[in-house]
Amino acid sequence: MKLINLGIASVVAAFALTANPVKAAVIDFESGFSDGDFVSTVTGSDGNQVTFSVGNNPNNRRDAEIARKGRPTTAFFGSLIFQPDGRGTRYSNRIGDFVLTDSIGRSNNYYIQFSKAVSSFSFDFLDLTDGLTSTLTAYSDSNFTNVISQTNITGRSTLFRSRLNNVAFDNLGSALSFSVSNSVDRGTAIDNINYETVPEPLTIFGTVIAAGFGVAMKRKRQTA
């Protein structure tokens, strides 16, 4: 009975130490960036390395670009959302001063890769023209090949009325990369990327179990 109790106690203690608590993290591009900066990899508040790129397919990508609200227009070819007259700053409290854009020159897909798998993912998608559709895709690998889930994003902006779409994936299990298809609208932006990194087991798990059963077997031999 003592052997069994000690073994159970060891397993319980081990499970209590198997994983770090799930940490929600956000990337909003408000700190450390300037208008027109090219962005490659950003470290989230939980240490996850997040790589951003844009292009027309996964094999033809370049670094994404930062755009600042207001004139002059540099990296962003959007509607009034970044004009300084007050009409286009309706989401200022939400998006702040900086966003990540697909560039001023042409429409591009967004590609996002994580160094550690994530179980949930959401972001704000700005200035997709009314009636146009983009697709958010989650992948289990970092090469944008093994699809986990997809959802369509329908545009909610017109020339004089910019709007914002919040897009979210929950309960993904384990995703390493995401793409946002955008071959339809030049001048969109993403911001406020929220995610939860999948907890990692601690190596102490096996050590605790081995130590617990080792002590139990030793006591059993001594009492035999």
C-alpha positions, 0 to 999 in steps of 0.5 A: 500500500505504501508503494502504491501511495508513493507512486501515485504521489510521485505521478501527481507531483510530476503532472503538476510540473509538466507544463508552464502555464498558458501565456497569452501574448500580443504583438501590436507594432507600437514599440520599436518601429518607424514608418516604412520599417521592414519587419522580419522577426519579432519576439513576442512577450512570451519569447515566441519568435514570430516571422512576418513576410508578404508576397504572392506565394510562400516561395516568393516572399519578402519582409513586411512593412510598417505603416504609420497613421497620417500623411504623407502616405508611405507604406500604406495605400488605404482609404481614410483610416490613416488620414489626419482629418479625424474621419479616418482615425476612428480606430485609433484607440484600437490600432494605435499609430502603427500597423503592418501592411502589404505595401503601397505598390500591390496587393500581397498575401501575408505569411506568419510563422511561429518558432513555437506552436500556438493553440489560438490566433487572432488579429485585426484586418484593416481596410479590406474593400467591401464585398471582397474576400480573403482567406485565413489559413492555419498550418501545422507546419512552418512551410504552409503546406499542412492545412489545419483550418480555414476561414473567409474574411469579407471586406467591410470598407469603402472609399470613405468609410474604413472598417476593421475585421477581427479574425480569430482561430481557437482550439487549433491544437498546434499550429506553426504558421498562418497565411492571409490571402490578399490578391484582391485588394491593394493596401490592407493592414494587420494589427493586434496579433494575439496568440497562445503558445502551446505549453511545453512539458518539463524534463523534470517530469520523467526525473520525478517519476523515476525518483519516486518509484526508485525510493518506493522500490528501495523501501520495499526491498528493505522491508522484505 
